[in-house]
């Protein structure tokens, strides 16, 4: 009797989670005065990245990794 491989659940991947978070964050109205340098979705994704990493800070993580790793992993612009 052959066993079947389980179906891939792409909606349960880390990439899908990040995409869903970014979509939700993009729906939050900008409440900061003036023209902020960092978009609200990027600021919120950065906060999520900080709490999902083992590094003591985003800067420490970014310095340990190759160029663009935060942008690639968390979709920061």
PDB file of N, H, CA, C and O in Angstrom:
ATOM      1  N   UNK A   1       0.849  -1.181   0.000  1.00  0.00           N
ATOM      2  CA  UNK A   1       0.000   0.000   0.000  1.00  0.00           C
ATOM      3  C   UNK A   1       0.898   1.249   0.000  1.00  0.00           C
ATOM      4  O   UNK A   1       1.712   1.439   0.904  1.00  0.00           O
ATOM      5  N   UNK A   2       0.740   2.070  -0.998  1.00  0.00           N
ATOM      6  H   UNK A   2       0.078   1.915  -1.732  1.00  0.00           H
ATOM      7  CA  UNK A   2       1.549   3.279  -1.128  1.00  0.00           C
ATOM      8  C   UNK A   2       0.959   4.407  -0.277  1.00  0.00           C
ATOM      9  O   UNK A   2      -0.256   4.524  -0.114  1.00  0.00           O
ATOM     10  N   UNK A   3       1.857   5.225   0.256  1.00  0.00           N
ATOM     11  H   UNK A   3       2.844   5.130   0.124  1.00  0.00           H
ATOM     12  CA  UNK A   3       1.397   6.396   1.009  1.00  0.00           C
ATOM     13  C   UNK A   3       1.518   7.624   0.131  1.00  0.00           C
ATOM     14  O   UNK A   3       2.435   7.742  -0.681  1.00  0.00           O
ATOM     15  N   UNK A   4       0.587   8.524   0.308  1.00  0.00           N
ATOM     16  H   UNK A   4      -0.158   8.427   0.968  1.00  0.00           H
ATOM     17  CA  UNK A   4       0.600   9.769  -0.465  1.00  0.00           C
ATOM     18  C   UNK A   4       1.283  10.862   0.337  1.00  0.00           C
ATOM     19  O   UNK A   4       1.158  10.933   1.559  1.00  0.00           O
ATOM     20  N   UNK A   5       1.995  11.698  -0.364  1.00  0.00           N
ATOM     21  H   UNK A   5       2.097  11.640  -1.357  1.00  0.00           H
ATOM     22  CA  UNK A   5       2.602  12.860   0.278  1.00  0.00           C
ATOM     23  C   UNK A   5       1.494  13.861   0.595  1.00  0.00           C
ATOM     24  O   UNK A   5       0.556  14.017  -0.186  1.00  0.00           O
ATOM     25  N   UNK A   6       1.599  14.541   1.741  1.00  0.00           N
ATOM     26  H   UNK A   6       2.362  14.414   2.376  1.00  0.00           H
ATOM     27  CA  UNK A   6       0.566  15.525   2.078  1.00  0.00           C
ATOM     28  C   UNK A   6       0.557  16.690   1.086  1.00  0.00           C
ATOM     29  O   UNK A   6       1.591  17.059   0.529  1.00  0.00           O
ATOM     30  N   UNK A   7      -0.599  17.244   0.884  1.00  0.00           N
ATOM     31  H   UNK A   7      -1.439  16.945   1.337  1.00  0.00           H
ATOM     32  CA  UNK A   7      -0.736  18.400  -0.004  1.00  0.00           C
ATOM     33  C   UNK A   7       0.008  19.590   0.590  1.00  0.00           C
ATOM     34  O   UNK A   7       0.031  19.781   1.806  1.00  0.00           O
ATOM     35  N   UNK A   8       0.608  20.377  -0.273  1.00  0.00           N
ATOM     36  H   UNK A   8       0.590  20.222  -1.261  1.00  0.00           H
ATOM     37  CA  UNK A   8       1.342  21.562   0.178  1.00  0.00           C
ATOM     38  C   UNK A   8       0.333  22.628   0.601  1.00  0.00           C
ATOM     39  O   UNK A   8      -0.636  22.904  -0.106  1.00  0.00           O
ATOM     40  N   UNK A   9       0.576  23.203   1.738  1.00  0.00           N
ATOM     41  H   UNK A   9       1.364  22.979   2.312  1.00  0.00           H
ATOM     42  CA  UNK A   9      -0.316  24.252   2.262  1.00  0.00           C
ATOM     43  C   UNK A   9       0.422  25.573   2.239  1.00  0.00           C
ATOM     44  O   UNK A   9       0.943  26.027   3.258  1.00  0.00           O
ATOM     45  N   UNK A  10       0.460  26.180   1.076  1.00  0.00           N
ATOM     46  H   UNK A  10       0.036  25.811   0.249  1.00  0.00           H
ATOM     47  CA  UNK A  10       1.214  27.417   0.894  1.00  0.00           C
ATOM     48  C   UNK A  10       0.679  28.550   1.753  1.00  0.00           C
ATOM     49  O   UNK A  10       1.429  29.460   2.107  1.00  0.00           O
ATOM     50  N   UNK A  11      -0.600  28.511   2.093  1.00  0.00           N
ATOM     51  H   UNK A  11      -1.209  27.772   1.806  1.00  0.00           H
ATOM     52  CA  UNK A  11      -1.177  29.572   2.907  1.00  0.00           C
ATOM     53  C   UNK A  11      -0.681  29.513   4.354  1.00  0.00           C
ATOM     54  O   UNK A  11      -0.934  30.431   5.134  1.00  0.00           O
ATOM     55  N   UNK A  12       0.023  28.436   4.714  1.00  0.00           N
ATOM     56  H   UNK A  12       0.228  27.690   4.081  1.00  0.00           H
ATOM     57  CA  UNK A  12       0.557  28.298   6.067  1.00  0.00           C
ATOM     58  C   UNK A  12       2.053  28.609   6.137  1.00  0.00           C
ATOM     59  O   UNK A  12       2.668  28.419   7.187  1.00  0.00           O
ATOM     60  N   UNK A  13       2.640  29.076   5.055  1.00  0.00           N
ATOM     61  H   UNK A  13       2.141  29.229   4.203  1.00  0.00           H
ATOM     62  CA  UNK A  13       4.076  29.363   5.024  1.00  0.00           C
ATOM     63  C   UNK A  13       4.383  30.725   5.639  1.00  0.00           C
ATOM     64  O   UNK A  13       3.496  31.558   5.823  1.00  0.00           O
ATOM     65  N   UNK A  14       5.651  30.929   5.950  1.00  0.00           N
ATOM     66  H   UNK A  14       6.373  30.253   5.800  1.00  0.00           H
ATOM     67  CA  UNK A  14       6.081  32.216   6.498  1.00  0.00           C
ATOM     68  C   UNK A  14       5.854  33.338   5.484  1.00  0.00           C
ATOM     69  O   UNK A  14       5.476  34.448   5.860  1.00  0.00           O
ATOM     70  N   UNK A  15       6.083  33.053   4.208  1.00  0.00           N
ATOM     71  H   UNK A  15       6.390  32.151   3.903  1.00  0.00           H
ATOM     72  CA  UNK A  15       5.858  34.062   3.168  1.00  0.00           C
ATOM     73  C   UNK A  15       4.392  34.476   3.118  1.00  0.00           C
ATOM     74  O   UNK A  15       4.078  35.658   2.974  1.00  0.00           O
ATOM     75  N   UNK A  16       3.503  33.502   3.239  1.00  0.00           N
ATOM     76  H   UNK A  16       3.758  32.543   3.356  1.00  0.00           H
ATOM     77  CA  UNK A  16       2.069  33.812   3.224  1.00  0.00           C
ATOM     78  C   UNK A  16       1.682  34.630   4.454  1.00  0.00           C
ATOM     79  O   UNK A  16       0.868  35.549   4.357  1.00  0.00           O
ATOM     80  N   UNK A  17       2.259  34.303   5.607  1.00  0.00           N
ATOM     81  H   UNK A  17       2.920  33.557   5.686  1.00  0.00           H
ATOM     82  CA  UNK A  17       1.986  35.072   6.824  1.00  0.00           C
ATOM     83  C   UNK A  17       2.438  36.522   6.663  1.00  0.00           C
ATOM     84  O   UNK A  17       1.704  37.447   7.010  1.00  0.00           O
ATOM     85  N   UNK A  18       3.635  36.714   6.142  1.00  0.00           N
ATOM     86  H   UNK A  18       4.231  35.962   5.861  1.00  0.00           H
ATOM     87  CA  UNK A  18       4.143  38.077   5.942  1.00  0.00           C
ATOM     88  C   UNK A  18       3.286  38.852   4.943  1.00  0.00           C
ATOM     89  O   UNK A  18       3.006  40.034   5.143  1.00  0.00           O
ATOM     90  N   UNK A  19       2.875  38.189   3.878  1.00  0.00           N
ATOM     91  H   UNK A  19       3.102  37.229   3.715  1.00  0.00           H
ATOM     92  CA  UNK A  19       2.025  38.851   2.881  1.00  0.00           C
ATOM     93  C   UNK A  19       0.684  39.243   3.494  1.00  0.00           C
ATOM     94  O   UNK A  19       0.166  40.328   3.229  1.00  0.00           O
ATOM     95  N   UNK A  20       0.132  38.364   4.307  1.00  0.00           N
ATOM     96  H   UNK A  20       0.553  37.483   4.522  1.00  0.00           H
ATOM     97  CA  UNK A  20      -1.157  38.657   4.940  1.00  0.00           C
ATOM     98  C   UNK A  20      -1.031  39.805   5.949  1.00  0.00           C
ATOM     99  O   UNK A  20      -1.908  40.664   6.036  1.00  0.00           O
ATOM    100  N   UNK A  21       0.060  39.807   6.701  1.00  0.00           N
ATOM    101  H   UNK A  21       0.773  39.109   6.630  1.00  0.00           H
ATOM    102  CA  UNK A  21       0.298  40.915   7.632  1.00  0.00           C
ATOM    103  C   UNK A  21       0.430  42.239   6.887  1.00  0.00           C
ATOM    104  O   UNK A  21      -0.182  43.239   7.263  1.00  0.00           O
ATOM    105  N   UNK A  22       1.239  42.234   5.823  1.00  0.00           N
ATOM    106  H   UNK A  22       1.736  41.422   5.517  1.00  0.00           H
ATOM    107  CA  UNK A  22       1.450  43.466   5.052  1.00  0.00           C
ATOM    108  C   UNK A  22       0.131  43.976   4.481  1.00  0.00           C
ATOM    109  O   UNK A  22      -0.122  45.181   4.498  1.00  0.00           O
ATOM    110  N   UNK A  23      -0.708  43.082   3.979  1.00  0.00           N
ATOM    111  H   UNK A  23      -0.502  42.103   3.966  1.00  0.00           H
ATOM    112  CA  UNK A  23      -2.009  43.480   3.440  1.00  0.00           C
ATOM    113  C   UNK A  23      -2.865  44.125   4.532  1.00  0.00           C
ATOM    114  O   UNK A  23      -3.509  45.148   4.306  1.00  0.00           O
ATOM    115  N   UNK A  24      -2.861  43.523   5.699  1.00  0.00           N
ATOM    116  H   UNK A  24      -2.337  42.691   5.883  1.00  0.00           H
ATOM    117  CA  UNK A  24      -3.610  44.092   6.825  1.00  0.00           C
ATOM    118  C   UNK A  24      -3.045  45.428   7.263  1.00  0.00           C
ATOM    119  O   UNK A  24      -3.795  46.369   7.524  1.00  0.00           O
ATOM    120  N   UNK A  25      -1.715  45.517   7.345  1.00  0.00           N
ATOM    121  H   UNK A  25      -1.106  44.753   7.132  1.00  0.00           H
ATOM    122  CA  UNK A  25      -1.077  46.770   7.755  1.00  0.00           C
ATOM    123  C   UNK A  25      -1.334  47.884   6.740  1.00  0.00           C
ATOM    124  O   UNK A  25      -1.453  49.050   7.116  1.00  0.00           O
ATOM    125  N   UNK A  26      -1.420  47.531   5.457  1.00  0.00           N
ATOM    126  H   UNK A  26      -1.324  46.583   5.151  1.00  0.00           H
ATOM    127  CA  UNK A  26      -1.665  48.531   4.406  1.00  0.00           C
ATOM    128  C   UNK A  26      -3.062  49.139   4.523  1.00  0.00           C
ATOM    129  O   UNK A  26      -3.307  50.226   3.999  1.00  0.00           O
ATOM    130  N   UNK A  27      -3.971  48.458   5.196  1.00  0.00           N
ATOM    131  H   UNK A  27      -3.773  47.575   5.621  1.00  0.00           H
ATOM    132  CA  UNK A  27      -5.338  48.957   5.346  1.00  0.00           C
ATOM    133  C   UNK A  27      -5.481  49.942   6.510  1.00  0.00           C
ATOM    134  O   UNK A  27      -6.523  50.582   6.653  1.00  0.00           O
ATOM    135  N   UNK A  28      -4.453  50.065   7.333  1.00  0.00           N
ATOM    136  H   UNK A  28      -3.607  49.545   7.217  1.00  0.00           H
ATOM    137  CA  UNK A  28      -4.498  50.998   8.462  1.00  0.00           C
ATOM    138  C   UNK A  28      -4.218  52.401   7.938  1.00  0.00           C
ATOM    139  O   UNK A  28      -3.235  52.622   7.231  1.00  0.00           O
ATOM    140  N   UNK A  29      -5.070  53.331   8.282  1.00  0.00           N
ATOM    141  H   UNK A  29      -5.869  53.151   8.856  1.00  0.00           H
ATOM    142  CA  UNK A  29      -4.918  54.710   7.809  1.00  0.00           C
ATOM    143  C   UNK A  29      -3.679  55.358   8.431  1.00  0.00           C
ATOM    144  O   UNK A  29      -3.384  55.154   9.609  1.00  0.00           O
ATOM    145  N   UNK A  30      -2.968  56.132   7.632  1.00  0.00           N
ATOM    146  H   UNK A  30      -3.207  56.298   6.675  1.00  0.00           H
ATOM    147  CA  UNK A  30      -1.792  56.868   8.112  1.00  0.00           C
ATOM    148  C   UNK A  30      -2.253  57.959   9.068  1.00  0.00           C
ATOM    149  O   UNK A  30      -3.069  58.802   8.696  1.00  0.00           O
ATOM    150  N   UNK A  31      -1.746  57.952  10.279  1.00  0.00           N
ATOM    151  H   UNK A  31      -1.083  57.267  10.581  1.00  0.00           H
ATOM    152  CA  UNK A  31      -2.176  58.921  11.291  1.00  0.00           C
ATOM    153  C   UNK A  31      -1.053  59.853  11.720  1.00  0.00           C
ATOM    154  O   UNK A  31      -1.272  60.777  12.503  1.00  0.00           O
ATOM    155  N   UNK A  32       0.155  59.610  11.205  1.00  0.00           N
ATOM    156  H   UNK A  32       0.333  58.859  10.569  1.00  0.00           H
ATOM    157  CA  UNK A  32       1.299  60.433  11.602  1.00  0.00           C
ATOM    158  C   UNK A  32       1.283  61.745  10.821  1.00  0.00           C
ATOM    159  O   UNK A  32       0.977  61.759   9.629  1.00  0.00           O
ATOM    160  N   UNK A  33       1.611  62.837  11.489  1.00  0.00           N
ATOM    161  H   UNK A  33       1.859  62.825  12.457  1.00  0.00           H
ATOM    162  CA  UNK A  33       1.606  64.137  10.805  1.00  0.00           C
ATOM    163  C   UNK A  33       2.774  64.264   9.829  1.00  0.00           C
ATOM    164  O   UNK A  33       3.795  63.591   9.974  1.00  0.00           O
ATOM    165  N   UNK A  34       2.613  65.121   8.849  1.00  0.00           N
ATOM    166  H   UNK A  34       1.784  65.667   8.730  1.00  0.00           H
ATOM    167  CA  UNK A  34       3.679  65.376   7.892  1.00  0.00           C
ATOM    168  C   UNK A  34       3.837  64.236   6.902  1.00  0.00           C
ATOM    169  O   UNK A  34       2.901  63.478   6.649  1.00  0.00           O
ATOM    170  N   UNK A  35       5.039  64.128   6.346  1.00  0.00           N
ATOM    171  H   UNK A  35       5.799  64.744   6.552  1.00  0.00           H
ATOM    172  CA  UNK A  35       5.355  63.074   5.395  1.00  0.00           C
ATOM    173  C   UNK A  35       6.451  62.200   5.993  1.00  0.00           C
ATOM    174  O   UNK A  35       7.633  62.518   5.865  1.00  0.00           O
ATOM    175  N   UNK A  36       6.076  61.111   6.639  1.00  0.00           N
ATOM    176  H   UNK A  36       5.116  60.853   6.743  1.00  0.00           H
ATOM    177  CA  UNK A  36       7.076  60.232   7.260  1.00  0.00           C
ATOM    178  C   UNK A  36       8.012  59.604   6.225  1.00  0.00           C
ATOM    179  O   UNK A  36       7.604  59.339   5.095  1.00  0.00           O
ATOM    180  N   UNK A  37       9.270  59.368   6.615  1.00  0.00           N
ATOM    181  H   UNK A  37       9.602  59.583   7.534  1.00  0.00           H
ATOM    182  CA  UNK A  37      10.251  58.735   5.731  1.00  0.00           C
ATOM    183  C   UNK A  37       9.907  57.269   5.478  1.00  0.00           C
ATOM    184  O   UNK A  37      10.118  56.759   4.377  1.00  0.00           O
ATOM    185  N   UNK A  38       9.380  56.596   6.494  1.00  0.00           N
ATOM    186  H   UNK A  38       9.209  57.011   7.387  1.00  0.00           H
ATOM    187  CA  UNK A  38       9.071  55.170   6.405  1.00  0.00           C
ATOM    188  C   UNK A  38       7.555  55.003   6.384  1.00  0.00           C
ATOM    189  O   UNK A  38       6.848  55.561   7.222  1.00  0.00           O
ATOM    190  N   UNK A  39       7.070  54.235   5.423  1.00  0.00           N
ATOM    191  H   UNK A  39       7.645  53.782   4.742  1.00  0.00           H
ATOM    192  CA  UNK A  39       5.623  54.019   5.340  1.00  0.00           C
ATOM    193  C   UNK A  39       5.142  53.256   6.572  1.00  0.00           C
ATOM    194  O   UNK A  39       5.910  52.528   7.202  1.00  0.00           O
ATOM    195  N   UNK A  40       3.878  53.429   6.904  1.00  0.00           N
ATOM    196  H   UNK A  40       3.254  54.021   6.393  1.00  0.00           H
ATOM    197  CA  UNK A  40       3.313  52.752   8.067  1.00  0.00           C
ATOM    198  C   UNK A  40       3.385  51.223   7.926  1.00  0.00           C
ATOM    199  O   UNK A  40       3.746  50.548   8.889  1.00  0.00           O
ATOM    200  N   UNK A  41       3.052  50.658   6.759  1.00  0.00           N
ATOM    201  H   UNK A  41       2.759  51.206   5.976  1.00  0.00           H
ATOM    202  CA  UNK A  41       3.199  49.201   6.635  1.00  0.00           C
ATOM    203  C   UNK A  41       4.646  48.730   6.856  1.00  0.00           C
ATOM    204  O   UNK A  41       4.868  47.693   7.479  1.00  0.00           O
ATOM    205  N   UNK A  42       5.626  49.489   6.347  1.00  0.00           N
ATOM    206  H   UNK A  42       5.446  50.332   5.840  1.00  0.00           H
ATOM    207  CA  UNK A  42       7.025  49.116   6.566  1.00  0.00           C
ATOM    208  C   UNK A  42       7.401  49.219   8.041  1.00  0.00           C
ATOM    209  O   UNK A  42       8.122  48.363   8.553  1.00  0.00           O
ATOM    210  N   UNK A  43       6.928  50.245   8.723  1.00  0.00           N
ATOM    211  H   UNK A  43       6.342  50.941   8.307  1.00  0.00           H
ATOM    212  CA  UNK A  43       7.224  50.402  10.154  1.00  0.00           C
ATOM    213  C   UNK A  43       6.625  49.248  10.954  1.00  0.00           C
ATOM    214  O   UNK A  43       7.268  48.714  11.858  1.00  0.00           O
ATOM    215  N   UNK A  44       5.398  48.868  10.622  1.00  0.00           N
ATOM    216  H   UNK A  44       4.876  49.302   9.888  1.00  0.00           H
ATOM    217  CA  UNK A  44       4.745  47.767  11.330  1.00  0.00           C
ATOM    218  C   UNK A  44       5.385  46.427  10.993  1.00  0.00           C
ATOM    219  O   UNK A  44       5.515  45.570  11.867  1.00  0.00           O
ATOM    220  N   UNK A  45       5.787  46.234   9.740  1.00  0.00           N
ATOM    221  H   UNK A  45       5.681  46.931   9.030  1.00  0.00           H
ATOM    222  CA  UNK A  45       6.485  44.995   9.374  1.00  0.00           C
ATOM    223  C   UNK A  45       7.842  44.927  10.064  1.00  0.00           C
ATOM    224  O   UNK A  45       8.283  43.844  10.448  1.00  0.00           O
ATOM    225  N   UNK A  46       8.509  46.063  10.228  1.00  0.00           N
ATOM    226  H   UNK A  46       8.151  46.943   9.916  1.00  0.00           H
ATOM    227  CA  UNK A  46       9.781  46.097  10.947  1.00  0.00           C
ATOM    228  C   UNK A  46       9.590  45.693  12.405  1.00  0.00           C
ATOM    229  O   UNK A  46      10.416  44.977  12.972  1.00  0.00           O
ATOM    230  N   UNK A  47       8.504  46.153  13.003  1.00  0.00           N
ATOM    231  H   UNK A  47       7.833  46.735  12.543  1.00  0.00           H
ATOM    232  CA  UNK A  47       8.205  45.768  14.391  1.00  0.00           C
ATOM    233  C   UNK A  47       7.944  44.265  14.471  1.00  0.00           C
ATOM    234  O   UNK A  47       8.417  43.604  15.395  1.00  0.00           O
ATOM    235  N   UNK A  48       7.203  43.726  13.518  1.00  0.00           N
ATOM    236  H   UNK A  48       6.819  44.263  12.768  1.00  0.00           H
ATOM    237  CA  UNK A  48       6.962  42.287  13.484  1.00  0.00           C
ATOM    238  C   UNK A  48       8.279  41.535  13.317  1.00  0.00           C
ATOM    239  O   UNK A  48       8.517  40.534  13.992  1.00  0.00           O
ATOM    240  N   UNK A  49       9.129  42.017  12.422  1.00  0.00           N
ATOM    241  H   UNK A  49       8.936  42.830  11.873  1.00  0.00           H
ATOM    242  CA  UNK A  49      10.418  41.367  12.186  1.00  0.00           C
ATOM    243  C   UNK A  49      11.247  41.349  13.468  1.00  0.00           C
ATOM    244  O   UNK A  49      11.876  40.343  13.795  1.00  0.00           O
ATOM    245  N   UNK A  50      11.244  42.444  14.173  1.00  0.00           N
ATOM    246  H   UNK A  50      10.733  43.261  13.907  1.00  0.00           H
ATOM    247  CA  UNK A  50      12.030  42.537  15.407  1.00  0.00           C
ATOM    248  C   UNK A  50      11.595  41.484  16.417  1.00  0.00           C
ATOM    249  O   UNK A  50      12.442  40.857  17.054  1.00  0.00           O
ATOM    250  N   UNK A  51      10.307  41.282  16.571  1.00  0.00           N
ATOM    251  H   UNK A  51       9.619  41.791  16.054  1.00  0.00           H
ATOM    252  CA  UNK A  51       9.822  40.333  17.562  1.00  0.00           C
ATOM    253  C   UNK A  51       9.878  38.885  17.084  1.00  0.00           C
ATOM    254  O   UNK A  51       9.744  37.963  17.889  1.00  0.00           O
ATOM    255  N   UNK A  52      10.072  38.676  15.792  1.00  0.00           N
ATOM    256  H   UNK A  52      10.181  39.424  15.138  1.00  0.00           H
ATOM    257  CA  UNK A  52      10.140  37.305  15.297  1.00  0.00           C
ATOM    258  C   UNK A  52      11.581  36.808  15.148  1.00  0.00           C
ATOM    259  O   UNK A  52      11.809  35.658  14.774  1.00  0.00           O
ATOM    260  N   UNK A  53      12.543  37.673  15.439  1.00  0.00           N
ATOM    261  H   UNK A  53      12.358  38.608  15.743  1.00  0.00           H
ATOM    262  CA  UNK A  53      13.951  37.314  15.287  1.00  0.00           C
ATOM    263  C   UNK A  53      14.594  37.024  16.636  1.00  0.00           C
ATOM    264  O   UNK A  53      14.079  37.420  17.681  1.00  0.00           O
ATOM    265  N   UNK A  54      15.720  36.331  16.600  1.00  0.00           N
ATOM    266  H   UNK A  54      16.139  36.009  15.751  1.00  0.00           H
ATOM    267  CA  UNK A  54      16.459  36.021  17.817  1.00  0.00           C
ATOM    268  C   UNK A  54      17.529  37.070  18.109  1.00  0.00           C
ATOM    269  O   UNK A  54      18.143  37.038  19.175  1.00  0.00           O
ATOM    270  N   UNK A  55      17.759  37.989  17.189  1.00  0.00           N
ATOM    271  H   UNK A  55      17.260  38.015  16.323  1.00  0.00           H
ATOM    272  CA  UNK A  55      18.771  39.025  17.388  1.00  0.00           C
ATOM    273  C   UNK A  55      18.277  40.081  18.374  1.00  0.00           C
ATOM    274  O   UNK A  55      17.069  40.272  18.513  1.00  0.00           O
ATOM    275  N   UNK A  56      19.184  40.765  19.055  1.00  0.00           N
ATOM    276  H   UNK A  56      20.166  40.610  18.942  1.00  0.00           H
ATOM    277  CA  UNK A  56      18.782  41.773  20.022  1.00  0.00           C
ATOM    278  C   UNK A  56      18.160  43.028  19.393  1.00  0.00           C
ATOM    279  O   UNK A  56      17.475  43.791  20.074  1.00  0.00           O
ATOM    280  N   UNK A  57      18.403  43.239  18.088  1.00  0.00           N
ATOM    281  H   UNK A  57      18.959  42.619  17.535  1.00  0.00           H
ATOM    282  CA  UNK A  57      17.816  44.399  17.411  1.00  0.00           C
ATOM    283  C   UNK A  57      17.780  44.145  15.912  1.00  0.00           C
ATOM    284  O   UNK A  57      18.453  43.247  15.406  1.00  0.00           O
ATOM    285  N   UNK A  58      16.989  44.946  15.206  1.00  0.00           N
ATOM    286  H   UNK A  58      16.442  45.675  15.616  1.00  0.00           H
ATOM    287  CA  UNK A  58      16.959  44.834  13.749  1.00  0.00           C
ATOM    288  C   UNK A  58      18.310  45.186  13.151  1.00  0.00           C
ATOM    289  O   UNK A  58      18.746  44.568  12.180  1.00  0.00           O
ATOM    290  N   UNK A  59      18.973  46.181  13.732  1.00  0.00           N
ATOM    291  H   UNK A  59      18.619  46.683  14.521  1.00  0.00           H
ATOM    292  CA  UNK A  59      20.281  46.589  13.230  1.00  0.00           C
ATOM    293  C   UNK A  59      21.279  45.444  13.363  1.00  0.00           C
ATOM    294  O   UNK A  59      22.029  45.166  12.427  1.00  0.00           O
ATOM    295  N   UNK A  60      21.296  44.776  14.518  1.00  0.00           N
ATOM    296  H   UNK A  60      20.687  45.001  15.278  1.00  0.00           H
ATOM    297  CA  UNK A  60      22.206  43.643  14.714  1.00  0.00           C
ATOM    298  C   UNK A  60      21.911  42.537  13.705  1.00  0.00           C
ATOM    299  O   UNK A  60      22.834  41.948  13.141  1.00  0.00           O
ATOM    300  N   UNK A  61      20.637  42.256  13.477  1.00  0.00           N
ATOM    301  H   UNK A  61      19.888  42.734  13.935  1.00  0.00           H
ATOM    302  CA  UNK A  61      20.255  41.231  12.509  1.00  0.00           C
ATOM    303  C   UNK A  61      20.718  41.624  11.122  1.00  0.00           C
ATOM    304  O   UNK A  61      21.305  40.812  10.406  1.00  0.00           O
ATOM    305  N   UNK A  62      20.460  42.868  10.736  1.00  0.00           N
ATOM    306  H   UNK A  62      19.983  43.527  11.317  1.00  0.00           H
ATOM    307  CA  UNK A  62      20.787  43.336   9.396  1.00  0.00           C
ATOM    308  C   UNK A  62      22.297  43.340   9.166  1.00  0.00           C
ATOM    309  O   UNK A  62      22.752  43.067   8.056  1.00  0.00           O
ATOM    310  N   UNK A  63      23.076  43.647  10.201  1.00  0.00           N
ATOM    311  H   UNK A  63      22.706  43.869  11.103  1.00  0.00           H
ATOM    312  CA  UNK A  63      24.531  43.673  10.060  1.00  0.00           C
ATOM    313  C   UNK A  63      25.110  42.268   9.942  1.00  0.00           C
ATOM    314  O   UNK A  63      26.168  42.093   9.338  1.00  0.00           O
ATOM    315  N   UNK A  64      24.445  41.270  10.501  1.00  0.00           N
ATOM    316  H   UNK A  64      23.585  41.413  10.992  1.00  0.00           H
ATOM    317  CA  UNK A  64      24.927  39.888  10.453  1.00  0.00           C
ATOM    318  C   UNK A  64      24.585  39.206   9.139  1.00  0.00           C
ATOM    319  O   UNK A  64      25.190  38.187   8.805  1.00  0.00           O
ATOM    320  N   UNK A  65      23.658  39.724   8.406  1.00  0.00           N
ATOM    321  H   UNK A  65      23.166  40.551   8.677  1.00  0.00           H
ATOM    322  CA  UNK A  65      23.136  39.049   7.225  1.00  0.00           C
ATOM    323  C   UNK A  65      23.598  39.736   5.936  1.00  0.00           C
ATOM    324  O   UNK A  65      24.066  40.874   5.955  1.00  0.00           O
ATOM    325  N   UNK A  66      23.456  39.013   4.813  1.00  0.00           N
ATOM    326  H   UNK A  66      23.076  38.088   4.798  1.00  0.00           H
ATOM    327  CA  UNK A  66      23.798  39.617   3.519  1.00  0.00           C
ATOM    328  C   UNK A  66      22.892  40.807   3.186  1.00  0.00           C
ATOM    329  O   UNK A  66      21.827  40.980   3.779  1.00  0.00           O
ATOM    330  N   UNK A  67      23.323  41.589   2.261  1.00  0.00           N
ATOM    331  H   UNK A  67      24.188  41.448   1.779  1.00  0.00           H
ATOM    332  CA  UNK A  67      22.589  42.782   1.821  1.00  0.00           C
ATOM    333  C   UNK A  67      21.147  42.454   1.440  1.00  0.00           C
ATOM    334  O   UNK A  67      20.897  41.518   0.680  1.00  0.00           O
ATOM    335  N   UNK A  68      20.218  43.216   1.964  1.00  0.00           N
ATOM    336  H   UNK A  68      20.421  43.976   2.581  1.00  0.00           H
ATOM    337  CA  UNK A  68      18.825  43.102   1.568  1.00  0.00           C
ATOM    338  C   UNK A  68      18.049  41.977   2.219  1.00  0.00           C
ATOM    339  O   UNK A  68      16.937  41.679   1.781  1.00  0.00           O
ATOM    340  N   UNK A  69      18.585  41.343   3.241  1.00  0.00           N
ATOM    341  H   UNK A  69      19.487  41.585   3.597  1.00  0.00           H
ATOM    342  CA  UNK A  69      17.898  40.204   3.829  1.00  0.00           C
ATOM    343  C   UNK A  69      16.568  40.595   4.476  1.00  0.00           C
ATOM    344  O   UNK A  69      15.571  39.895   4.301  1.00  0.00           O
ATOM    345  N   UNK A  70      16.543  41.699   5.216  1.00  0.00           N
ATOM    346  H   UNK A  70      17.353  42.267   5.358  1.00  0.00           H
ATOM    347  CA  UNK A  70      15.285  42.145   5.823  1.00  0.00           C
ATOM    348  C   UNK A  70      14.248  42.456   4.757  1.00  0.00           C
ATOM    349  O   UNK A  70      13.075  42.108   4.899  1.00  0.00           O
ATOM    350  N   UNK A  71      14.682  43.110   3.694  1.00  0.00           N
ATOM    351  H   UNK A  71      15.634  43.393   3.579  1.00  0.00           H
ATOM    352  CA  UNK A  71      13.755  43.448   2.615  1.00  0.00           C
ATOM    353  C   UNK A  71      13.198  42.180   1.984  1.00  0.00           C
ATOM    354  O   UNK A  71      12.008  42.105   1.677  1.00  0.00           O
ATOM    355  N   UNK A  72      14.056  41.185   1.789  1.00  0.00           N
ATOM    356  H   UNK A  72      15.022  41.246   2.038  1.00  0.00           H
ATOM    357  CA  UNK A  72      13.618  39.952   1.145  1.00  0.00           C
ATOM    358  C   UNK A  72      12.708  39.146   2.061  1.00  0.00           C
ATOM    359  O   UNK A  72      11.669  38.654   1.619  1.00  0.00           O
ATOM    360  N   UNK A  73      13.080  39.004   3.327  1.00  0.00           N
ATOM    361  H   UNK A  73      13.923  39.404   3.685  1.00  0.00           H
ATOM    362  CA  UNK A  73      12.296  38.177   4.241  1.00  0.00           C
ATOM    363  C   UNK A  73      10.961  38.793   4.608  1.00  0.00           C
ATOM    364  O   UNK A  73       9.949  38.095   4.666  1.00  0.00           O
ATOM    365  N   UNK A  74      10.949  40.093   4.857  1.00  0.00           N
ATOM    366  H   UNK A  74      11.771  40.660   4.810  1.00  0.00           H
ATOM    367  CA  UNK A  74       9.745  40.740   5.379  1.00  0.00           C
ATOM    368  C   UNK A  74       9.079  41.690   4.405  1.00  0.00           C
ATOM    369  O   UNK A  74       8.096  42.341   4.757  1.00  0.00           O
ATOM    370  N   UNK A  75       9.594  41.784   3.182  1.00  0.00           N
ATOM    371  H   UNK A  75      10.393  41.255   2.896  1.00  0.00           H
ATOM    372  CA  UNK A  75       8.959  42.602   2.155  1.00  0.00           C
ATOM    373  C   UNK A  75       9.033  44.091   2.432  1.00  0.00           C
ATOM    374  O   UNK A  75       8.150  44.845   2.022  1.00  0.00           O
ATOM    375  N   UNK A  76      10.085  44.525   3.129  1.00  0.00           N
ATOM    376  H   UNK A  76      10.802  43.913   3.462  1.00  0.00           H
ATOM    377  CA  UNK A  76      10.213  45.958   3.411  1.00  0.00           C
ATOM    378  C   UNK A  76      10.659  46.689   2.150  1.00  0.00           C
ATOM    379  O   UNK A  76      11.440  46.172   1.351  1.00  0.00           O
ATOM    380  N   UNK A  77      10.145  47.900   1.996  1.00  0.00           N
ATOM    381  H   UNK A  77       9.511  48.320   2.645  1.00  0.00           H
ATOM    382  CA  UNK A  77      10.485  48.685   0.790  1.00  0.00           C
ATOM    383  C   UNK A  77      11.518  49.729   1.088  1.00  0.00           C
ATOM    384  O   UNK A  77      11.918  50.475   0.193  1.00  0.00           O
TER     385      UNK A  77
END
